[in-house]
Amino acid sequence: MLKTIMAFLILLQCACLSAQAKITDKGQQLSKFLDGLQVDKKWLASVEKIDWQTGEFSTKTDPPKDPRDPAAKNGNTPAIDKKLRTHSSSFVAAACEKLGIYILKPAGQPSCLLSNAQYDWLLSAGAEKGWTQLLLPNEAQDLANQGNIVVAVWKNLDPEKPGHIVIVRPCEKNDSQITNEGPDIIQAGTRNYNSTTLKEGFKTYKGAFDNSEILFFSHPPATAAEKK
């Protein structure tokens, strides 16, 4: 009986190991790139403006509105108080630009509201730029481990309050861990993380994780032509 139990436990352990995610060479390259962005030192929450491309403090004026931005069509720019602002959307836009991948950029509206616009853009026009919506967090983690760019985004239903967007980073965790805490991510936000879980990254957004309100989108690595 004891031998049977031991054999079962060994098989169970093997099954868990086989379900653990594997990181490819391209996934390792993506991890190195993400680490090099130094998000723990840049794109920090502040009352001051930042240069969205570098994450450093800036005195630049806002750029012209991007015509692909839904908010640019009617010219509305919600009023935002002078208070602590986070830069999740600027960080994601900067990372994607460095990789030659287009996602909606800061364009004539407060950057703290850009994540809401990115959510809408990914759903409506993202496919035209190579983005594909994913249904499962496990799939999001698998694709990131293969070197694809994967974002997780949540929209705030209040148009004057920010949503949140992050990048899924490669990691070796099993399906059970992903179910409980989501994929691993890198983010700028109220607190910047080089590596944390999806659950931790979205914990200040009530219901986002627990109610499965977060959407995932992936983009394959850019071709040489796209990077030009």
C-alpha positions in Angstrom: 0.0 0.0 0.0 2.8 2.4 1.0 4.6 1.6 -2.3 1.4 2.4 -4.2 1.0 5.8 -2.5 4.7 6.7 -3.1 4.4 5.8 -6.8 1.3 7.9 -7.0 3.0 10.9 -5.4 6.0 10.5 -7.8 3.6 10.5 -10.8 1.8 13.5 -9.5 5.0 15.4 -9.0 6.1 14.5 -12.6 2.8 15.7 -13.9 3.2 19.1 -12.1 6.6 19.5 -13.5 5.5 18.7 -17.0 2.8 21.4 -16.6 5.4 24.0 -15.6 6.0 26.6 -18.2 9.2 26.5 -20.2 11.1 29.6 -21.4 12.5 29.6 -24.9 15.6 31.4 -26.1 13.4 34.2 -27.4 11.7 34.3 -24.1 15.1 34.7 -22.4 15.9 37.6 -24.7 12.6 39.3 -23.8 13.4 38.9 -20.1 16.7 40.5 -20.6 15.2 43.4 -22.6 12.5 44.0 -19.9 15.1 44.0 -17.1 17.1 46.6 -19.1 14.2 49.1 -19.0 14.9 49.7 -15.3 11.2 50.3 -14.5 12.1 50.3 -10.8 13.9 53.6 -11.3 11.9 55.2 -14.2 8.3 55.9 -15.0 7.8 56.5 -11.3 4.5 57.8 -9.9 4.8 61.6 -9.6 3.0 64.9 -9.8 5.6 65.9 -12.3 5.5 65.2 -16.1 7.8 62.5 -17.5 9.2 61.9 -20.9 7.0 58.9 -21.8 9.8 57.4 -24.0 12.5 57.4 -21.4 10.6 57.4 -18.1 12.7 60.4 -16.9 11.2 63.7 -15.6 10.5 66.1 -18.5 9.5 69.7 -19.3 8.2 68.7 -22.8 4.7 69.8 -23.8 2.1 67.2 -24.8 2.5 66.0 -28.4 -0.3 66.4 -31.0 -3.2 64.1 -30.7 -2.8 60.7 -32.3 -5.7 60.4 -34.8 -6.0 56.7 -33.9 -6.8 57.7 -30.3 -10.6 57.4 -29.8 -10.4 60.4 -27.4 -8.9 62.5 -30.2 -12.0 62.2 -32.5 -14.2 64.5 -30.4 -11.4 66.7 -29.0 -12.4 66.0 -25.4 -9.6 66.0 -22.8 -10.9 65.2 -19.3 -9.7 67.5 -16.6 -7.2 65.9 -14.2 -6.2 67.4 -10.8 -2.6 68.0 -9.9 -2.1 64.8 -8.0 0.1 61.7 -8.0 0.0 60.2 -11.5 1.0 56.8 -12.5 2.5 55.9 -15.9 1.6 52.3 -16.7 0.4 53.1 -20.2 3.5 55.3 -21.0 5.8 52.5 -19.9 4.0 49.9 -22.1 4.0 52.3 -25.1 7.7 53.0 -24.6 8.6 49.3 -24.3 6.6 48.5 -27.4 8.2 51.3 -29.4 11.7 50.1 -28.5 10.7 46.7 -29.9 9.2 48.1 -33.1 5.6 47.3 -32.1 2.8 49.8 -32.3 0.4 50.4 -29.5 -1.5 53.6 -28.8 0.9 56.3 -27.5 0.5 59.4 -25.3 -1.2 61.9 -27.6 -2.7 65.1 -26.3 -4.5 63.7 -23.3 -3.4 63.0 -19.7 -1.1 60.0 -19.8 -2.9 58.6 -16.7 -6.0 58.1 -18.8 -4.2 56.5 -21.8 -4.6 52.9 -20.5 -8.4 53.2 -21.0 -7.9 54.4 -24.5 -5.4 51.6 -25.2 -8.0 49.1 -24.0 -10.5 50.4 -26.5 -7.9 50.6 -29.3 -6.7 47.1 -28.7 -10.3 45.8 -29.0 -11.2 47.9 -32.0 -8.1 48.4 -34.1 -5.3 46.4 -32.5 -5.7 43.5 -34.9 -4.8 45.8 -37.8 -1.4 46.3 -36.1 -0.8 42.6 -35.3 -2.4 42.3 -31.9 -4.4 39.2 -31.0 -6.8 38.9 -28.0 -6.2 35.9 -25.8 -8.8 34.2 -23.7 -6.8 32.5 -21.0 -4.0 33.7 -18.6 -2.2 30.4 -19.2 -2.0 31.2 -22.9 -0.7 34.7 -22.1 2.1 33.2 -20.0 3.0 30.6 -22.6 3.2 33.2 -25.4 5.4 35.5 -23.3 7.7 32.6 -22.6 8.1 32.2 -26.3 9.2 35.8 -26.7 5.9 37.4 -27.8 4.9 40.7 -26.4 1.8 40.2 -24.2 -0.1 43.0 -22.4 -2.7 42.7 -19.7 -5.1 45.7 -19.6 -8.1 46.8 -17.5 -10.4 49.7 -18.3 -11.9 51.9 -15.6 -15.6 52.5 -16.4 -15.2 56.0 -15.0 -13.8 58.0 -17.9 -12.0 60.4 -15.6 -10.2 57.7 -13.7 -7.3 55.7 -14.9 -7.3 52.0 -15.9 -4.1 49.9 -15.8 -1.9 48.1 -18.3 1.1 45.9 -17.8 3.4 43.6 -19.7 3.5 39.8 -19.1 7.0 38.7 -18.5 8.5 35.2 -19.0 8.5 33.0 -16.0 8.4 29.3 -15.0 5.3 28.8 -13.1 2.7 26.0 -13.4 -0.9 26.2 -14.4 -2.1 26.1 -10.8 0.0 29.1 -9.9 -1.2 31.0 -12.9 -4.8 30.3 -12.0 -4.3 31.5 -8.4 -2.2 34.6 -9.0 -2.0 35.2 -12.8 1.0 35.4 -15.0 4.2 37.3 -13.9 4.3 40.9 -15.0 6.4 44.0 -15.2 4.7 47.3 -14.6 4.8 51.0 -13.8 2.0 52.1 -11.4 1.4 53.3 -7.9 4.3 51.0 -7.2 6.7 49.9 -10.0 7.6 46.3 -10.2 10.3 44.7 -12.4 8.6 41.4 -11.5 5.4 40.6 -9.7 2.2 38.7 -10.2 -0.9 39.9 -12.1 -2.9 39.7 -8.9 -0.4 41.9 -7.0 -0.1 44.4 -9.9 -3.9 45.0 -10.1 -4.7 44.8 -6.4 -5.6 48.5 -6.1 -8.2 48.2 -8.9 -11.2 46.7 -7.2 -12.6 43.6 -8.9 -10.2 43.7 -11.8 -8.4 40.4 -11.0 -11.1 38.7 -8.9 -13.8 39.3 -11.5 -11.6 38.4 -14.5 -12.0 41.9 -16.0 -8.5 42.0 -17.3 -8.0 41.4 -21.0 -4.8 39.9 -22.6 -3.4 40.7 -26.0 -0.3 39.4 -27.7 1.9 40.5 -30.6 4.7 38.5 -32.2 8.2 39.9 -32.2 8.6 42.7 -34.8 10.2 41.9 -38.1 13.3 43.8 -39.3 11.1 45.9 -41.6 8.7 46.8 -38.7 11.6 47.9 -36.5 12.7 50.5 -39.1 
